[in-house]
Amino acid sequence: MTSTPKTKIDHVRLFLPGPVEVRPEILDAQTEWMIGHRSGEFANLYARMQPKLQKLFGTEQARVYIYTSSGSGVWESASRCAVRDDRKILHLTSGSFSERWAEVSQLNGKSVDVISADWGKAVKPEQLEEALKQDTYDAVAVVYNETSTGVLQPVPEYAEIVKQYDDTLFMVDMVSCFAGAPVHYDEWGLDVALTSTQKAFALPPGMAFGAVSDRVLARAEQIQFRGSYFDMLQMEKYHKKNNTPATPPISLMFAADRQLDDILEETIEARVARHQQMAEMTQEWATSVGFELFAEEGYRSPTLTTLSNTLNVPVSEMNAFLRERGMVVSNGYGAIKEKTIRIAHMGDCQPEHLEMLFEAIEDYLQQR
Ligand SMILES: *Cc1c(COP(=O)(O)O)cnc(C)c1O
């Protein structure tokens, strides 16, 4: 299992669906001198991030909270603050991440109903339409881009349906496709939209963003036990002062501030188009070398391509080969660990990085 790297490598580029490769400029931005989080400088940092975050979420109405946690913290926050004790939440599940959010709701004492699709498939809008006719829900929760399968759920279509129910809040996890797939918070009538830093946002892990509507805060007022650390009413109190209840990850905020500028400079439209282009490149290449595509046609993710491992590649052996060339991809998740290979092309990944990866995988396939 040896190969001669063509060029000297200084690190391993991650084609993993999180954490992803982070650009050196972003890594450097984290090394700013510390500031106190109750200082005016901090309030300025917080305040200048807001309009940029709102722009990426596509909202003028919602505020965006900064969570000192990975994405899972916002799940807990949303489930606790949006669903009353004697009501129910409907989760649409189609893979491991959406299943975990449903479990988080349940572990926080909420009554959960689930509509599930087979892994690799999307939950169809008609299924949601039917469920909302049958029963009343305080909230519907979906994962836009299911990271275990590479399926992009039809969120705009779900939104049209949920909009017809005034008391049903709509909550969307966008962790692995934020700014890589279209996001229109206001137009879609969302109530919670969340992302964390280490995936499509292309920062190191440790922070998450939650865009939250007035309707959620009104709902939270009706719930007695919302927890403490992730209580949105508490976050709102501090948000109004451009601050956070507890000490935030200031270094990550410096890096995020820089990344927000860079994303807006690229433009959201160009970023979404670049991801679509990389998805199509990956799909074309994968089928040309003999893999099949795991995700259902019409619902394939722009940020993550899941290959059915029809060539029976031992993924850990292939990764050992790739590592020597400074790259690594991901095996499957959970139940489909050995049967699939996941190639993430999210964040600041560029088409030329993928070309380098494809060449290396072809070299591996040839010599094995
Ligand atoms: C990774 C991920 C999360 C959250 O995971 P954390 O490790 O808590 O950031 C949530 N949803 C999706 C779709 C993810 O891919």
PDBQT file of the ligand as one rigid body, heavy atoms in Angstrom, charges set to zero:
ROOT
HETATM    1  C1  LIG A 401     -23.537  17.228  11.705  1.00  0.00    +0.000 C 
HETATM    2  C2  LIG A 401     -24.980  17.509  11.665  1.00  0.00    +0.000 A 
HETATM    3  C3  LIG A 401     -25.704  17.968  12.775  1.00  0.00    +0.000 A 
HETATM    4  C4  LIG A 401     -25.172  18.324  14.098  1.00  0.00    +0.000 C 
HETATM    5  O1  LIG A 401     -24.129  17.666  14.510  1.00  0.00    +0.000 OA
HETATM    6  P1  LIG A 401     -23.151  18.387  15.525  1.00  0.00    +0.000 P 
HETATM    7  O2  LIG A 401     -22.037  17.405  15.589  1.00  0.00    +0.000 OA
HETATM    8  O3  LIG A 401     -23.907  18.558  16.781  1.00  0.00    +0.000 OA
HETATM    9  O4  LIG A 401     -22.788  19.712  14.880  1.00  0.00    +0.000 OA
HETATM   10  C5  LIG A 401     -27.037  18.208  12.645  1.00  0.00    +0.000 A 
HETATM   11  N1  LIG A 401     -27.653  18.025  11.496  1.00  0.00    +0.000 NA
HETATM   12  C6  LIG A 401     -27.014  17.614  10.404  1.00  0.00    +0.000 A 
HETATM   13  C7  LIG A 401     -27.774  17.468   9.138  1.00  0.00    +0.000 C 
HETATM   14  C8  LIG A 401     -25.660  17.350  10.444  1.00  0.00    +0.000 A 
HETATM   15  O5  LIG A 401     -25.026  16.954   9.339  1.00  0.00    +0.000 OA
ENDROOT
TORSDOF 0
